[in-house]
C-alpha cells in the first residue's frame, strides 16, 4: 500500500505540475520529486521483500495492510508539510514578503 499511495501521489503531482504554469511557479516540482523518490524507495523495498517471502508476499495479513496504509498516508502528508514549508521559505509569489512589509 505504501508503494501504491506514493505512486498515485507522484502521478497526481506530476500531472498538476505538467498542466499548470501556476503550479510550476509554486514549486510543485519539488513535491513531485519527493513523491517519485519515495515511490522508488518503496519499489526497492517491495522487490527485496518479494525476494525474501516469494508467494507469501501476495497474501499479507490485514494488520500489515493497515500499517502499510497508515505509513503511506503519513509519508504523503509529511511530503506535503515539507513542501508547504519550502514554499513559505522561498515565497515565489511574494505574499509573505508583502504581509511582513505591511506589518512593519
Protein Blocks (a to p, Z undefined) as FASTA:
>chain_A
ZZmmmmmmmmmmmmmmmmpmklmmnopmmmmmmmmmmmmmmmmmmmmmmmmnmmmmmmcc
fklmmmmmmmmmmmmmmmmmmmmmmmmmnomnommmmmmmmmZZ
